[in-house]
Amino acid sequence: MIITATNKEYWQAKKEIIAKVIIFTAIGLMVADTIYKNISGITYANQDQCVLYSFLPKWAFFIYENVVELFLIVLLGIFGGVLIEQHLKKVKRFFPKNQALAFIYASLLPICSCGVIPVVESMKSRVNLKTLVTFIIAAPLLNPYIIFMSITILGVKYAIYRILASFILATVTGILVEFSAKIFKLEFAGVYENCNTSCGAANNSPFQKTLAYFKKLLPYVLIAGGLTLLFEYIHPQKYLETLSFNKEPISTIVMMVVGIPIYVCNGADVLFLKPLLQFTDLSISAAMAFSLTSSAICISSIVMLIKFFGKKLTFFVILSIIAVISLIGIGMSFVW
């Protein structure tokens, strides 16, 4: 079958219509659900008073509450992030002059630990090392829809702590790496190569880009929704009481070690943590350690850092990240 330019345009237009229908439907459902719950005072504690609870079978209601709503939250969060990303593309390329500006700028760009390297390649000769490191670390940790998902899925406190922890990690690591580079006289020794895997999407349509991002997160959404749905039925609290996830600093160290080999992108760690924080006594410091390591220092990040910085400088980046995350975890265990 020969696909002509006309056929491509037809299928592209059809995909655009489907994407718009999906996203506008999600917006409508989310707005209606939010208004109804706020007016009626429906929360997780009194969800049996919801009108859907009376009309739907119990299993169908729980699927809607724990899976469908999670789909809507993630989808609309990504859509908001994509709109911000496209707006930023219209602005002339910005080169941050200090770590604070680098952190803010990186936090507005929906890119992963792999996709950040092409962005900072053009900055290498224009900003100092600590500012560059701050940007590289902050970019995969925060973006508009990660913050949106953090607030809606894990709560405002988690979102605030994530922003603060990300800022501390990105800036302090930048300072430590630049200091180490001066002491040991380290220079860039890597050779830049394009990333083989990308968390982005090539299409310029915000609707199709949203679905492309969502498709990559779909397995994590299903896992998180499925676990939460399972916990709703089996009520595992009485079984989990015999297991303690709150032994500090051991749990923080364990979650940090677990997070390093796991590659997560665009807030997938938030979805992993949802059932654990809801149904176990996993501490917020241990949860944050997982979020930080799995996003900022995962195996994929290490490979890309070696290509960009070289092995010696990458070693100090990794060492600094681990040290700072450990201190953040210990500090949070006294605060939360």
Residue, then its C-alpha position, 0 to 999 in steps of 0.5 A: m500500500i502506497i501512502t501518499a502525502t494526501n493520505k498522511e494529511y488525512w490520517q494526521a487530521k484524524k489523529e488530531i481530532i481523536a486527540k482533541v476529543i479525548i483531552f476535551t472529554a477529560i477536561g469536562l469530566m474532571v471539571a464536573d467531578t471537582i465541582y460536584k465533590n466540592i459542592s457536596g463535600i465528598t472526600y475519600a473518607n465519605q466516598d460512599q455518599c457519592v451519587l456514583y456509589s449508589f448507582l454503580p457496582k462497588w467494583a466499578f465505583f472503585i475503578y472510577e475512583n482509583v484508576v479513571e480519576l488517576f488517568l484524568i489527573v495525569l493526562l490533564g497535568i501533561f497537557g498543561g505542561v505541554l502548553i507551557e513548553q510550547h509557549l517557552k519555545k516562542v521565547k528566545r533561548f535563555f542562558p541562566k546567569n546563576q543557579a537560582l535562574a537555572f533551577i527555575y528555567a529547568s523546572l519549567l521545561p518538560i524534559c527528562s534526564c536524557g533530553v536535558i543534555p541536548v538543551v545544555e550543550s549550547m550552554k556549556s561555553r556560556v555559564n559556569l559549571k555549578t549553574l550547568v549542573t544545577f540545570i541538569i539535575a533540576a530538569p528531570l526532577l520538576n516540571p509543571y505536570i510533575i508538580f501538578m501530579s504531586i499536588t493532586i496525587l500525593g498532596v500539597k506537602y509532598a509537592i512543597y517538600r519535593i520542590l525544596a528538596s530538588f532546589i537543595l539537591a540541584t544547587v548544593t550539588g552544583i557547588l560541590v561539583e564546581f569546588s571538586a573540579k577546581i581542587f582536582k583540576l577536572e575539565f569536560a572530557g566527554v563527547y556529546e552524542n544525541c540521546n537514543t531514547s527520548c521522553g519527548a514527542a516530535n509532533n507540534s500539536p499539543f494534543q498529540k504530544t500530550l497523548a504521546y507523553f501519556k502513552k509513555l506513562l501509561p504502564y506506571v499509571l496502570i500499576a499505581g491504579g491497580l495497586t490502589l484498587l487492590f488495596e481498596y479490596i484487601h485492606p492491607q493495613k492490618y498485614l502491613e502493620t507487621l512490616s515497618f518501612n519507617k526505620e530511619p535512616i535505613s529505609t531512606i538508604v534502601m529507597m535511595v539504592v532502589g531508585i538508582p537502577i530504576y529509570v523513571c520519567n515525567g513523574a512516574d515516581v509519584l505514581f509508584l509512591k501513591p499506594l506505598l504512602q497511602f497504605t504503608d508507613l513509608s516515611i516521606s524522607a524515604a519516598m523523597a529519596f526514591s524520587l530524587t535518585s530515580s529521576a536525577i541519578c538513574i542508570s540512564s542519567i549516568v550514561m548520558l552524564i559520562k558522554f557529556f562530562g566524562k568519567k572523572l567529572t561524572f564520578f564527582v557529580i554522582l558522589s555529590i548527588i548521593a551525599v546531598i540526597s542522604l543529608i536531605g533524607i536524614g534532615m526530612s526525617f526530623v521535620w516530617 
